[in-house]
Amino acid sequence: MNTITVKDVAKVAGVSPATVSNAISGRSNLSDATREKILQVCKELGYEGMTEKTFNIRDDSSKTMLFCFSEFGRPYYMKIIAGIHDCLTTHGYGVMIYTGTAGARYM
């Protein structure tokens, strides 16, 4: 059984992945009808990726920071990532790093 992703929900709902994220997180930048449609698709597909814990990242209790990098292949970026990691872990934070398609070959 494959895991359902935001992209899967977006495709079925006929919207962008960003719109799915906005609907799930409760942002007010989309219509109620669109939000309801997306949430219904999530329910139908069994999408569980956006849990309450996902949104606790903004809460101090999670002490986790997420960084998105589109390029992992340059030494300059690796130095930035190492500096961020060192600083945050020194202060008791966890670090999550997401890379775009260019970084996939290094994972």
Contact map, one row per residue, 1 for C-alpha under 8 A:
11100000000000000000000000000000000000000000000000000000000000000000000000000000000000000000000000000000000
11110000000000000000000000000000000000000000000000000000000000000000000000000000000000000000000000000000000
11111000000000000000000000000000000000000000001000000000000000000000000000000000000000000000000000000000000
01111101100000000000000000000000000000000000111110000000000000000000000000000000000000000000000000000000000
00111111100000000000000000000000000000000000001010000000000000000000000000000000000000000000000000000000000
00011111110000001001100000000000000000000000000010000000000000000000000000000000000000000000000000000000000
00001111111000011000000000000000000000000000000000000000000000000000000000000000000000000000000000000000000
00011111111100000000000000000000000000000000000000000000000000000000000000000000000000000000000000000000000
00011111111110001001000000000000000001001100101000000000000000000000000000000000000000000000000000000000000
00000111111111111011000000000000000001000000000000000000000000000000000000000000000000000000000000000000000
00000011111111110000000000000000000000000000000000000000000000000000000000000000000000000000000000000000000
00000001111111100000000000000000000000001000000000000000000000000000000000000000000000000000000000000000000
00000000111111100000000000000000000011001000000000000000000000000000000000000000000000000000000000000000000
00000000011111110000000000000000000000000000000000000000000000000000000000000000000000000000000000000000000
00000000011111111011000000000000000000000000000000000000000000000000000000000000000000000000000000000000000
00000010011001111111000000000000000000000000000000000000000000000000000000000000000000000000000000000000000
00000110110000111111100000000000000000000000000000000000000000000000000000000000000000000000000000000000000
00000000000000011111110000000000000000000000000000000000000000000000000000000000000000000000000000000000000
00000000010000111111111000000100000000000000000000000000000000000000000000000000000000000000000000000000000
00000100110000111111111100000000001001000000000000000000000000000000000000000000000000000000000000000000000
00000100000000001111111110000000000000000000000000000000000000000000000000000000000000000000000000000000000
00000000000000000111111111111100000000000000000000000000000000000000000000000000000000000000000000000000000
00000000000000000011111111100100011001100000000000000000000000000000000000000000000000000000000000000000000
00000000000000000001111111100000001000100000000001000000000000000000000000000000000000000000000000000000000
00000000000000000000111111100000000000000000000000000010000000000000000000000000000000000000000000000000000
00000000000000000000011111110000000000000000000000000000000000000000000000000000000000000000000000000000000
00000000000000000000011111111100000000000000000000000000000000000000000000000000000000000000000000000000000
00000000000000000000010001111110000000000000000000000000000000000000000000000000000000000000000000000000000
00000000000000000000010000111110000000000000000000000000000000000000000000000000000000000000000000000000000
00000000000000000010011000111111011000000000000000000000000000000000000000000000000000000000000000000000000
00000000000000000000000000011111111000000000000000000000000000000000000000000000000000000000000000000000000
00000000000000000000000000000111111100000000000000000000000000000000000000000000000000000000000000000000000
00000000000000000000000000000011111110000000000000000000000000000000000000000000000000000000000000000000000
00000000000000000000001000000111111111000000000000000000000000000000000000000000000000000000000000000000000
00000000000000000001001100000111111111100000000000000000000000000000000000000000000000000000000000000000000
00000000000000000000000000000001111111110000000000000000000000000000000000000000000000000000000000000000000
00000000000010000000000000000000111111111000000000000000000000000000000000000000000000000000000000000000000
00000000110010000001001000000000011111111100000000000000000000000000000000000000000000000000000000000000000
00000000000000000000001100000000001111111110000000000000000000000000000000000000000000000000000000000000000
00000000000000000000000000000000000111111111000000000000000000000000000000000000000000000000000000000000000
00000000100110000000000000000000000011111111100000000000000000000000000000000000000000000000000000000000000
00000000100000000000000000000000000001111111111100000000000000000000000000000000000000000000000000000000000
00000000000000000000000000000000000000111111111000000000000000000000000000000000000000000000000000000000000
00000000000000000000000000000000000000011111111000000000000000000000000000000000000000000000000000000000000
00010000100000000000000000000000000000001111111000000000000000000000000000000000000000000000000000000000000
00010000000000000000000000000000000000000111111100000000000000000000000000000000000000000000000000000000000
00111000100000000000000000000000000000000111111111000000000000000000000000000000000000000000000000000000000
00010000000000000000000000000000000000000100011111100000000000000000000000000000000000000000000000000000000
00011100000000000000000000000000000000000000001111100000000000000000000000000000000000000000000000000000000
00000000000000000000000100000000000000000000001111111110000000000000000000000000000000000000000000000000000
00000000000000000000000000000000000000000000000111111110000000000000000000000000000000000000000000000000000
00000000000000000000000000000000000000000000000001111111000000000000000000000000000000000000000000000000000
00000000000000000000000000000000000000000000000001111111100000000000000000000000000000000000000000000000000
00000000000000000000000000000000000000000000000001111111100000000000000000000000000000000000000000000000000
00000000000000000000000010000000000000000000000001111111111000000000000000000000000000000000000000000000000
00000000000000000000000000000000000000000000000000011111111111000000000000000000000000000000000000000000000
00000000000000000000000000000000000000000000000000001111111101111000000000000000000000000000000000000000000
00000000000000000000000000000000000000000000000000000011111101000000000000000000000000000000000000000000000
00000000000000000000000000000000000000000000000000000011111111100000000000000000000000000000000000000000000
00000000000000000000000000000000000000000000000000000001111111100000000000000000000000000000000000000000000
00000000000000000000000000000000000000000000000000000001001111100000000000000000000000000000000000000000000
00000000000000000000000000000000000000000000000000000001111111110000000000000000000000000000000000000000000
00000000000000000000000000000000000000000000000000000000101111111000000000000000000000000001110000000000000
00000000000000000000000000000000000000000000000000000000100001111100000000000000000000000000111100000000000
00000000000000000000000000000000000000000000000000000000100000111110000000000000000000000000111100000000000
00000000000000000000000000000000000000000000000000000000000000011111000000000000000000000000001111000000000
00000000000000000000000000000000000000000000000000000000000000001111100000000000000000000000001111000000000
00000000000000000000000000000000000000000000000000000000000000000111110000000000000000000000000011110000000
00000000000000000000000000000000000000000000000000000000000000000011111100000000000000000000000011110000000
00000000000000000000000000000000000000000000000000000000000000000001111100000000000000000000000000111110000
00000000000000000000000000000000000000000000000000000000000000000000111111001000000000000000000000110110000
00000000000000000000000000000000000000000000000000000000000000000000111111101100000000000000000000100110010
00000000000000000000000000000000000000000000000000000000000000000000001111101100000000000000000000000110010
00000000000000000000000000000000000000000000000000000000000000000000001111111100000000000000000000000000000
00000000000000000000000000000000000000000000000000000000000000000000000111111110000000000000000000000000000
00000000000000000000000000000000000000000000000000000000000000000000000001111111000000000000000000000000000
00000000000000000000000000000000000000000000000000000000000000000000001111111111100000000000000000000000000
00000000000000000000000000000000000000000000000000000000000000000000000111111111110000000000000000000000000
00000000000000000000000000000000000000000000000000000000000000000000000000111111111000000000000000000000000
00000000000000000000000000000000000000000000000000000000000000000000000000011111111100000000000000000000000
00000000000000000000000000000000000000000000000000000000000000000000000000001111111110000000000000000000000
00000000000000000000000000000000000000000000000000000000000000000000000000000111111111000000000000000000000
00000000000000000000000000000000000000000000000000000000000000000000000000000011111111100000000000000000000
00000000000000000000000000000000000000000000000000000000000000000000000000000001111111110000000000000000000
00000000000000000000000000000000000000000000000000000000000000000000000000000000111111111000001000000000000
00000000000000000000000000000000000000000000000000000000000000000000000000000000011111111100000000000000000
00000000000000000000000000000000000000000000000000000000000000000000000000000000001111111110000000000000000
00000000000000000000000000000000000000000000000000000000000000000000000000000000000111111111111000000000000
00000000000000000000000000000000000000000000000000000000000000000000000000000000000011111111111000000000000
00000000000000000000000000000000000000000000000000000000000000000000000000000000000001111111100000000000000
00000000000000000000000000000000000000000000000000000000000000000000000000000000000000111111100000000000000
00000000000000000000000000000000000000000000000000000000000000100000000000000000000000011111110000000000000
00000000000000000000000000000000000000000000000000000000000000111000000000000000000000011111111000000000000
00000000000000000000000000000000000000000000000000000000000000111000000000000000000000011001111100000000000
00000000000000000000000000000000000000000000000000000000000000011110000000000000000010011000111110000000000
00000000000000000000000000000000000000000000000000000000000000011110000000000000000000000000011111000000000
00000000000000000000000000000000000000000000000000000000000000000111100000000000000000000000001111100000000
00000000000000000000000000000000000000000000000000000000000000000111100000000000000000000000000111110000000
00000000000000000000000000000000000000000000000000000000000000000001111100000000000000000000000011111111000
00000000000000000000000000000000000000000000000000000000000000000001111000000000000000000000000001111111000
00000000000000000000000000000000000000000000000000000000000000000000010000000000000000000000000000111111100
00000000000000000000000000000000000000000000000000000000000000000000011110000000000000000000000000111111100
00000000000000000000000000000000000000000000000000000000000000000000011110000000000000000000000000111111111
00000000000000000000000000000000000000000000000000000000000000000000000000000000000000000000000000111111111
00000000000000000000000000000000000000000000000000000000000000000000000000000000000000000000000000001111111
00000000000000000000000000000000000000000000000000000000000000000000000110000000000000000000000000000011111
00000000000000000000000000000000000000000000000000000000000000000000000000000000000000000000000000000011111
